[in-house]
Amino acid sequence: MAADTREEASPQRVETQASEIATSSNNLKVYETFNAPPENANAIPGGAANTAGGRPQDVGLTEAAKTIRLEDFKSIHKLPCVRDALLAGIGSGFGMGGVRAILGASIPKASNWAVGTFCLASLGMYEFCQIRRGMEKKGMKRAVEIMDQKKMEREDKMKASREARRKAKEEADRLAEEEEEAKKKNNWKFW
């Protein structure tokens, strides 16, 4: 039997493809995001794995940890909802830690409350923001669908009015032609 000549997907190649897809989807306008065809309609989910009968490699915690880079942490504030969530967490953690310290709790106990409140408030705010973004995205998708529907209706209406004008013009031209023919026949006199 012949050997499998397909290239295996290297982690660097998959990583660059994922970053290209992420940057290309960030540059698209809303209309293009919802109405653009897929980049490759023939792509199979998980197509990077060996589909010639082999089993994909099991991914462990160490392989996942190797994918974490320092640049990820340097640009975390650019991700959607993270900035708002961190600011809300900092504010609520500072407030709760301060209240606990004023009410007489020891510094380590007040600090623990501050950190716990920071974590819970940041997580809650992040999830709330993601839900709100999802609802906004659904609303925008619906708005794009409505705009497309209105555009189609307007085009149909314009097409129908153009057709009616064309028929009226053809009828007027035909009547004018018949009238002209009738005048030619009526203008003819014997002497």
ABEGO torsion letter per residue (X at the ends): XBBBABBBBBAAAAAAAAAAAAAAAAABBAAAAAABBBABAABBBGAABBAAGBBBBBBBAAAAAAABBAAAAAAAAABBGAAAAAAAAAAAAAAAAAAAAAAGBBAAAAAAAAAAAAAAAAAAAAAAAAAAAAAAAAAAAAAAAAAAAAAAAAAAAAAAAAAAAAAAAAAAAAAAAAAAAAAAAAABBAX
